[in-house]
Amino acid sequence: MQDLQSLLKLLIQSPVDFVLVGGFAAVLHGCNQTTRDIDICILHSPEQVRLLRDVLRPHRPRHRMKEGNPPFLAGPEDLSKAQDFYLVTDLGVLDIVERVEGVGRYFDVLQNSEEIEMYGGACRIIGIDDLIKSKKRLGRHRDLVTVMELEAILAEKKK
């Protein structure tokens, strides 16, 4: 059973530098959709990946796209190399990206992000314009539906 809210709360209250991107960010911008995972863009460094591993440790993080779902807690990965991690945890699915399509890496995403208060902490979420760019670039049907809704929300805000 997924508990994405608890997973997001855990991340917000952690020392990991991230920006919330993807479907959950769209929901926080006002979209009326459901999401089955949390997507974050991290400051990719060996230290940040180690922090992330420590934060997730009690929730048994495993690579969901690698054969046998090996644990994320330690591994042969060269943490100095930028890479994405697609995980499943006891709290739910977490996608960790070092780059957002159409926007760029962590500092590019951070530049136009917004800070909101949630779960007793500050959470950075991708800016609505950058989220629209990213979803358009991805071009999947569900992303284009989200783009239409985000553009309507943006138009309403500008009124």
C-alpha positions as CSV (number, residue, x, y, z in Angstrom):
1,M,0.0,0.0,0.0
2,Q,1.4,3.4,-1.0
3,D,1.6,6.3,1.4
4,L,2.9,9.0,-0.8
5,Q,2.1,11.8,1.6
6,S,4.3,10.1,4.3
7,L,7.1,9.7,1.7
8,L,6.9,13.4,0.8
9,K,6.8,14.4,4.4
10,L,9.9,12.3,5.0
11,L,11.7,14.0,2.2
12,I,10.6,17.5,3.2
13,Q,11.9,17.0,6.7
14,S,15.2,15.6,5.5
15,P,18.5,17.4,4.7
16,V,18.2,16.3,1.0
17,D,18.3,19.1,-1.6
18,F,15.5,18.5,-4.0
19,V,12.8,20.1,-6.1
20,L,9.4,18.3,-6.4
21,V,8.6,17.7,-10.1
22,G,6.1,15.6,-12.0
23,G,2.5,14.7,-11.2
24,F,2.6,15.6,-7.5
25,A,3.9,19.1,-8.4
26,A,1.1,19.4,-10.9
27,V,-1.4,18.6,-8.1
28,L,0.2,21.2,-5.9
29,H,-0.2,23.8,-8.7
30,G,-3.9,23.0,-8.8
31,C,-4.3,20.1,-11.2
32,N,-7.1,17.7,-10.6
33,Q,-5.3,14.4,-11.2
34,T,-4.0,11.4,-9.4
35,T,-0.4,10.3,-9.3
36,R,1.1,7.0,-8.3
37,D,4.6,8.2,-7.5
38,I,6.7,11.1,-6.3
39,D,9.3,12.6,-8.7
40,I,12.1,14.7,-7.4
41,C,15.1,16.4,-9.0
42,I,18.1,16.3,-6.7
43,L,21.3,18.2,-6.5
44,H,23.3,15.2,-7.7
45,S,26.4,14.8,-5.7
46,P,27.8,11.8,-3.8
47,E,26.9,13.5,-0.5
48,Q,23.3,14.1,-1.5
49,V,22.9,10.5,-2.7
50,R,24.3,9.2,0.6
51,L,21.9,11.5,2.5
52,L,19.0,10.2,0.4
53,R,20.0,6.6,1.1
54,D,20.2,7.3,4.9
55,V,16.7,9.0,4.8
56,L,15.1,6.1,2.9
57,R,16.9,3.3,4.7
58,P,14.1,2.5,7.2
59,H,11.7,2.1,4.2
60,R,13.6,-0.5,2.3
61,P,14.4,1.4,-1.0
62,R,14.9,-0.9,-4.0
63,H,15.7,-0.3,-7.6
64,R,12.4,-1.1,-9.4
65,M,13.8,-1.1,-12.9
66,K,16.8,-3.3,-12.3
67,E,16.5,-7.1,-12.4
68,G,15.9,-8.6,-9.0
69,N,15.1,-5.1,-7.5
70,P,18.4,-4.7,-5.7
71,P,18.6,-2.5,-2.6
72,F,19.4,1.2,-3.1
73,L,21.2,1.4,0.2
74,A,24.6,0.5,-1.1
75,G,25.9,-0.5,-4.4
76,P,28.5,-0.4,-7.0
77,E,27.2,2.8,-8.5
78,D,29.8,5.5,-9.0
79,L,28.0,8.3,-7.1
80,S,30.1,11.0,-8.8
81,K,28.3,10.2,-12.1
82,A,24.9,11.8,-12.7
83,Q,22.2,9.2,-12.9
84,D,18.5,8.7,-12.2
85,F,17.2,6.3,-9.6
86,Y,13.8,4.7,-10.0
87,L,12.9,3.2,-6.6
88,V,10.1,1.5,-4.8
89,T,10.0,1.9,-1.0
90,D,7.7,0.7,1.7
91,L,6.0,4.1,1.4
92,G,5.6,4.1,-2.4
93,V,7.3,4.8,-5.6
94,L,10.0,7.5,-5.8
95,D,11.7,8.6,-9.0
96,I,14.9,10.6,-8.5
97,V,16.1,12.5,-11.5
98,E,19.2,14.6,-12.0
99,R,17.7,16.4,-15.0
100,V,14.2,17.5,-16.0
101,E,13.3,17.3,-19.7
102,G,13.0,20.7,-21.3
103,V,14.3,22.5,-18.2
104,G,17.7,21.2,-17.2
105,R,19.5,20.0,-14.1
106,Y,18.9,20.8,-10.4
107,F,20.0,24.5,-10.4
108,D,18.0,25.2,-13.6
109,V,14.9,23.7,-12.0
110,L,15.6,25.4,-8.7
111,Q,15.9,28.8,-10.4
112,N,12.1,29.1,-11.2
113,S,10.8,26.9,-8.4
114,E,8.4,28.0,-5.8
115,E,8.6,27.3,-2.0
116,I,5.6,26.1,-0.2
117,E,5.1,25.1,3.4
118,M,4.0,21.5,3.9
119,Y,4.3,18.9,6.6
120,G,6.1,21.3,9.0
121,G,8.8,22.3,6.5
122,A,9.6,24.1,3.3
123,C,9.2,22.2,0.0
124,R,10.5,23.5,-3.4
125,I,8.2,22.7,-6.3
126,I,9.0,23.2,-10.0
127,G,7.6,26.4,-11.3
128,I,4.4,26.1,-13.3
129,D,6.0,27.4,-16.6
130,D,8.8,25.0,-16.3
131,L,6.4,22.1,-15.5
132,I,4.5,23.0,-18.7
133,K,7.7,23.0,-20.7
134,S,8.7,19.7,-19.3
135,K,5.3,18.0,-19.8
136,K,5.2,19.3,-23.4
137,R,8.7,18.0,-24.1
138,L,7.7,14.5,-22.7
139,G,4.7,14.6,-25.1
140,R,2.9,11.6,-23.7
141,H,-0.9,11.8,-23.8
142,R,-1.3,12.1,-20.0
143,D,1.4,14.8,-19.9
144,L,-0.4,16.8,-22.7
145,V,-3.7,16.5,-20.7
146,T,-1.8,17.9,-17.7
147,V,-0.4,20.7,-19.9
148,M,-3.9,21.8,-20.8
149,E,-5.0,21.9,-17.2
150,L,-1.8,23.8,-16.1
151,E,-2.3,26.3,-18.9
152,A,-5.9,26.9,-17.8
153,I,-4.7,27.4,-14.2
154,L,-2.0,29.8,-15.3
155,A,-4.4,31.8,-17.4
156,E,-6.8,32.0,-14.4
157,K,-4.0,33.3,-12.2
158,K,-3.1,36.0,-14.8
159,K,-6.7,37.4,-14.7
